[in-house]
Amino acid sequence: MKLRGLFLAVFILFYSLLSAQSDGILWKISGNGLTKPSYLFGTIHAYCDKDKIFTDDFISTFKSVDVVAMELNLNDFSTFVYLMKASMKASEKPISSFLTQNETYLLDSICHKILGDSLVNLDKRSPISLLSKMYLSDSIIGCSPIPLDFIVAELAKRNNKESYGLESPQFQDSLLNNIPDSIQVKWLLEFAMNIEQAKLDFKNLLKAYDSQQSKSIYEISFRTSPEMLFLKDVLLDNRNKNWVNYLLRNIHTKSYFVAVGAAHIAGEFGMVELLRKNGFQLDPIMIKFNK
């Protein structure tokens, strides 16, 4: 009986360890006739300590591939030009035209508190761009955040890797622009009325990322990003399928380091599951963060 109990305890421990290793933000793609592995990396668009993640082992893995594929080719100058113009483009109707007097006062006070600016000066932005600007501010994040996507692009340039954009900036811009302004304004007001919750949400997202739990990141994204629920198929599922289809056409001739938002990793139609369904083996690689 004691031997059986010991065996059961060892089995449970082994299963627990196996389960703990079945998630991650960095994945090795192998099998299905590949002669050289590729890798899938989930980025986060606001991070405070890039040096913690980009360890010697991470960079060694990065250097082993032929092509770096990102959502957008951030090493393409025309991409930057488009993004710059898009950020300055005025919306057709000012945000204030959708607001009551009390809502205008509330949003103006939040703009002053978080951005040190008035709603008058920000009124011509699209509601979703103002929401992003506030959400990614020092006041919410607790630092001057940097998108890890830009660091990946810099690593690609520094190591003379071919860079590829899985999407055009025009396509990405169209995704959110197709959401009616009235709905975007609603999300903006919900944020303004729940600032402390927004801080907590980001803290939980960062905790899940640092714990390398793509499943938790996926779940938190739906709780904190209303557009995910509103357009899940457009913002996540369909894009994942398109990216995987691109890899299916190219991954056997060149090895890839694919860097996309971490919310695209997990889920029924996440990239890990889609690649597995197409015959590839996906194994998480735990990053041993620099201290």
C-alpha positions as CSV (number, residue, x, y, z in Angstrom):
1,M,0.0,0.0,0.0
2,K,2.8,2.4,0.9
3,L,4.5,1.7,-2.5
4,R,1.2,2.4,-4.3
5,G,0.8,5.6,-2.3
6,L,4.4,6.6,-3.2
7,F,3.8,5.8,-6.9
8,L,0.6,7.9,-6.8
9,A,2.3,10.8,-5.2
10,V,5.1,10.7,-7.8
11,F,2.6,10.5,-10.6
12,I,0.7,13.5,-9.3
13,L,3.9,15.5,-8.9
14,F,5.0,14.6,-12.4
15,Y,1.6,15.5,-13.9
16,S,1.7,18.8,-12.0
17,L,5.1,19.6,-13.4
18,L,4.0,18.6,-16.9
19,S,0.9,20.8,-16.6
20,A,3.0,23.7,-15.3
21,Q,5.2,23.4,-18.4
22,S,2.3,23.4,-20.9
23,D,2.1,27.1,-21.2
24,G,4.4,29.9,-22.1
25,I,5.1,33.0,-24.2
26,L,8.0,31.4,-26.2
27,W,7.3,28.2,-28.2
28,K,9.5,26.0,-30.3
29,I,7.9,24.8,-33.5
30,S,9.2,21.5,-34.8
31,G,8.1,18.2,-36.5
32,N,5.9,17.9,-39.7
33,G,9.0,17.6,-41.9
34,L,10.9,20.7,-40.6
35,T,14.6,20.4,-40.9
36,K,15.2,23.4,-38.6
37,P,12.9,24.6,-35.8
38,S,11.0,27.9,-35.8
39,Y,9.8,29.8,-32.8
40,L,6.6,31.7,-31.7
41,F,6.9,34.6,-29.3
42,G,4.1,36.5,-27.6
43,T,4.9,40.1,-27.1
44,I,3.3,42.7,-24.9
45,H,2.7,46.2,-26.2
46,A,3.6,48.0,-22.9
47,Y,6.5,46.7,-20.8
48,C,8.8,48.4,-18.3
49,D,12.0,46.2,-18.2
50,K,13.0,44.8,-21.6
51,D,16.4,43.7,-20.4
52,K,14.7,41.2,-18.1
53,I,13.3,39.2,-21.0
54,F,16.0,39.5,-23.7
55,T,18.4,37.1,-22.1
56,D,21.5,35.6,-23.7
57,D,19.6,32.3,-24.3
58,F,16.7,34.2,-25.8
59,I,19.0,36.1,-28.2
60,S,20.8,32.9,-29.1
61,T,17.4,31.3,-30.1
62,F,16.6,34.5,-32.0
63,K,19.9,34.4,-33.9
64,S,19.3,30.8,-35.0
65,V,16.4,31.6,-37.4
66,D,16.4,33.0,-41.0
67,V,13.4,35.3,-40.9
68,V,11.7,37.5,-38.2
69,A,8.0,37.9,-38.8
70,M,6.1,40.5,-36.9
71,E,2.5,41.8,-37.0
72,L,3.9,44.8,-38.8
73,N,7.3,45.1,-40.4
74,L,8.7,47.8,-38.0
75,N,11.9,47.9,-39.9
76,D,10.1,49.2,-43.0
77,F,10.3,53.0,-43.2
78,S,6.9,53.2,-45.0
79,T,5.3,51.5,-42.1
80,F,6.5,54.2,-39.7
81,V,5.4,56.9,-42.0
82,Y,1.9,55.5,-42.2
83,L,1.7,55.0,-38.4
84,M,2.8,58.5,-37.8
85,K,0.2,60.0,-40.2
86,A,-2.5,57.7,-38.8
87,S,-1.7,58.9,-35.2
88,M,-2.2,62.6,-36.3
89,K,-5.3,62.0,-38.4
90,A,-8.3,63.8,-37.0
91,S,-11.6,62.0,-36.6
92,E,-14.7,63.1,-38.5
93,K,-16.5,64.1,-35.4
94,P,-15.0,65.4,-32.1
95,I,-15.3,63.2,-29.1
96,S,-17.2,65.9,-27.2
97,S,-20.0,65.7,-29.7
98,F,-20.9,62.3,-28.3
99,L,-20.8,63.5,-24.6
100,T,-23.2,65.0,-22.2
101,Q,-22.1,68.0,-20.1
102,N,-21.3,65.8,-17.1
103,E,-19.4,63.3,-19.3
104,T,-17.4,66.1,-20.9
105,Y,-16.4,67.3,-17.4
106,L,-15.4,63.8,-16.3
107,L,-13.3,63.0,-19.4
108,D,-11.6,66.4,-19.3
109,S,-10.6,65.9,-15.7
110,I,-9.2,62.5,-16.5
111,C,-7.3,63.9,-19.4
112,H,-5.7,66.4,-17.1
113,K,-5.0,63.8,-14.4
114,I,-3.5,61.2,-16.7
115,L,-2.0,63.1,-19.6
116,G,-1.6,66.6,-18.2
117,D,-3.7,67.9,-21.1
118,S,-7.3,69.1,-21.7
119,L,-10.0,67.3,-23.7
120,V,-10.1,70.4,-25.9
121,N,-6.6,69.7,-27.2
122,L,-7.4,66.0,-27.6
123,D,-11.0,66.2,-28.9
124,K,-10.1,65.5,-32.6
125,R,-8.4,62.2,-31.8
126,S,-10.4,59.0,-32.5
127,P,-11.9,57.7,-29.2
128,I,-9.9,54.5,-29.4
129,S,-6.6,56.3,-29.9
130,L,-7.2,58.5,-26.9
131,L,-8.1,55.4,-24.9
132,S,-4.9,53.8,-25.9
133,K,-2.9,56.9,-25.1
134,M,-4.3,57.0,-21.6
135,Y,-4.1,53.3,-20.9
136,L,-0.4,53.2,-22.0
137,S,0.5,56.3,-19.9
138,D,2.9,56.4,-16.9
139,S,-0.1,57.0,-14.7
140,I,-1.6,53.6,-15.5
141,I,1.5,51.5,-16.3
142,G,3.7,53.0,-13.6
143,C,6.7,53.6,-16.0
144,S,7.4,54.9,-19.5
145,P,6.5,51.6,-21.3
146,I,8.0,50.3,-24.4
147,P,6.4,47.8,-26.8
148,L,8.5,44.6,-27.0
149,D,7.6,44.5,-30.7
150,F,10.0,47.4,-31.3
151,I,12.8,45.6,-29.4
152,V,12.2,42.5,-31.6
153,A,12.5,44.7,-34.7
154,E,15.7,46.2,-33.4
155,L,17.2,42.8,-32.7
156,A,16.3,41.7,-36.3
157,K,18.1,44.8,-37.7
158,R,21.1,44.4,-35.4
159,N,21.5,40.7,-36.4
160,N,20.9,41.3,-40.1
161,K,17.7,39.2,-40.1
162,E,15.2,39.4,-42.9
163,S,12.1,41.2,-41.5
164,Y,8.6,40.4,-42.6
165,G,5.2,42.0,-41.7
166,L,2.3,39.6,-41.4
167,E,-0.1,42.5,-42.0
168,S,0.0,46.0,-43.5
169,P,-0.5,49.0,-41.3
170,Q,-3.4,50.0,-43.4
171,F,-5.1,46.7,-42.6
172,Q,-4.5,47.0,-38.9
173,D,-5.7,50.6,-38.9
174,S,-9.0,49.5,-40.6
175,L,-9.7,46.9,-37.9
176,L,-10.5,49.4,-35.1
177,N,-11.7,52.2,-37.5
178,N,-14.6,50.0,-38.4
179,I,-15.9,50.1,-34.9
180,P,-18.5,52.9,-34.6
181,D,-17.3,56.0,-32.8
182,S,-20.3,55.8,-30.4
183,I,-19.1,52.4,-29.2
184,Q,-15.5,53.6,-28.9
185,V,-16.7,56.6,-26.8
186,K,-18.6,54.2,-24.5
187,W,-15.4,52.3,-23.9
188,L,-13.5,55.5,-23.3
189,L,-16.1,56.6,-20.6
190,E,-16.0,53.2,-18.9
191,F,-12.2,53.6,-18.6
192,A,-12.6,57.1,-17.3
193,M,-15.0,55.9,-14.6
194,N,-12.8,53.0,-13.5
195,I,-9.2,54.3,-13.5
196,E,-8.2,52.2,-10.4
197,Q,-9.6,49.1,-12.0
198,A,-7.6,49.8,-15.2
199,K,-4.4,50.0,-13.1
200,L,-5.3,46.7,-11.4
201,D,-6.1,45.1,-14.8
202,F,-2.7,46.0,-16.2
203,K,-1.0,44.8,-13.1
204,N,-2.7,41.4,-13.5
205,L,-1.8,41.3,-17.2
206,L,1.8,42.1,-16.4
207,K,1.8,39.4,-13.7
208,A,0.5,36.8,-16.1
209,Y,3.1,37.8,-18.7
210,D,6.0,37.7,-16.2
211,S,4.6,34.2,-15.2
212,Q,4.7,33.3,-18.9
213,Q,1.0,32.2,-18.8
214,S,-0.4,32.8,-22.3
215,K,-3.7,31.2,-21.3
216,S,-4.2,33.8,-18.5
217,I,-3.1,36.6,-20.8
218,Y,-5.8,35.4,-23.3
219,E,-8.5,35.4,-20.6
220,I,-7.5,38.8,-19.1
221,S,-7.5,40.3,-22.5
222,F,-11.2,39.6,-22.8
223,R,-12.0,41.0,-19.4
224,T,-10.0,44.2,-20.0
225,S,-10.4,44.9,-23.7
226,P,-14.0,45.3,-24.7
227,E,-13.1,45.3,-28.4
228,M,-11.9,41.7,-28.0
229,L,-15.4,40.6,-27.1
230,F,-17.0,42.9,-29.7
231,L,-14.7,41.7,-32.6
232,K,-13.1,38.4,-31.4
233,D,-13.2,36.8,-34.8
234,V,-11.8,39.9,-36.6
235,L,-9.2,40.9,-34.1
236,L,-8.0,37.4,-33.1
237,D,-9.3,34.3,-34.8
238,N,-9.2,35.3,-38.4
239,R,-5.8,37.0,-38.1
240,N,-4.4,33.9,-36.4
241,K,-5.6,31.7,-39.2
242,N,-4.1,34.1,-41.8
243,W,-0.7,34.1,-40.1
244,V,-0.7,30.3,-39.7
245,N,-1.6,29.9,-43.4
246,Y,1.4,32.1,-44.3
247,L,3.7,30.0,-42.2
248,L,2.3,26.8,-43.8
249,R,3.4,28.1,-47.1
250,N,6.9,29.2,-46.0
251,I,8.1,27.5,-42.9
252,H,9.5,24.5,-44.6
253,T,12.0,26.6,-46.7
254,K,13.1,29.1,-44.0
255,S,13.0,29.1,-40.2
256,Y,11.0,31.8,-38.6
257,F,10.9,33.8,-35.3
258,V,7.3,34.9,-35.2
259,A,6.5,37.7,-32.8
260,V,2.9,38.6,-32.3
261,G,0.8,39.9,-29.4
262,A,0.6,37.4,-26.6
263,A,-3.2,37.3,-26.7
264,H,-2.8,35.5,-30.1
265,I,-0.9,32.5,-28.6
266,A,-3.6,30.7,-26.5
267,G,-7.3,29.8,-27.1
268,E,-9.1,27.4,-29.4
269,F,-8.1,29.4,-32.5
270,G,-4.8,30.6,-31.0
271,M,-1.6,30.1,-33.0
272,V,-0.3,27.2,-30.8
273,E,-3.5,25.2,-31.3
274,L,-3.8,26.0,-35.0
275,L,-0.2,25.0,-35.7
276,R,-0.7,21.7,-33.7
277,K,-3.8,21.0,-35.8
278,N,-1.6,21.3,-38.9
279,G,0.8,18.7,-37.7
280,F,3.5,20.6,-35.9
281,Q,4.9,20.0,-32.5
282,L,4.7,23.0,-30.2
283,D,6.8,23.0,-27.0
284,P,7.0,25.9,-24.5
285,I,10.4,27.3,-23.7
286,M,10.5,28.9,-20.3
287,I,12.6,32.1,-20.3
288,K,14.9,32.4,-17.4
289,F,14.5,36.2,-16.8
290,N,17.5,38.3,-16.0
291,K,17.3,39.7,-12.5
